[in-house]
């Protein structure tokens, strides 16, 4: 399985942008980059995913390096509700299923947001 | 539909007892996943069902663990002869084949404590 590396923790002030980095130097050409987050006492929730181009959705933006060996999740204006553990994951397709994939979570980045 | 549900939310059992957990996925989702999460770690993939067929099992799923999805709807995860090392959060996720972004929706989890 391809691996990702993330800082253990980061802090941000509320209403400021947050850039969460992820290194994935062994990524292959077909690996999608997924981000999930896990709020306290909840299951993980999908945030965003991408392959090569930068992506935007209502929750965040994903910036992918040209060589695809790193990516950055961008929260444009952090709020207290964004305090969570953020996981960067390379999608691992399950054989003979077409597109089903098992998510290999690391330890993620714990984001603290303060007033 | 309010999302993936799991029952019970908490289970305390004595070592050596058998336990069974239930997962009800989002109603139209044909894909179902089980993960396990220990304290301070990210979730680890256990097994995958496509409809009623179990298509992938992790090496983490020892002989004491068995999962079923008899009619392609709800799923059960049974642990026989529980050990203290089985104490963890057991997470269920579901997804729908054909969605453009292969997002997995997680339930709140069942927290197992083995004494």
Interface residues (C-beta under 8 A of the other chain):
Chain A: X32 X41 X42 X43 X44 X45 X46 X49 X85 X87 X91 X94 X95 X96 X97 X98 X99 X100 X101 X102 X103 X104 X105 X106 X107 X108
Chain B: X4 X31 X33 X35 X40 X41 X42 X43 X44 X45 X48 X50 X55 X56 X58 X91 X93 X95 X97 X101 X102 X103 X104 X105 X106 X107 X108 X109
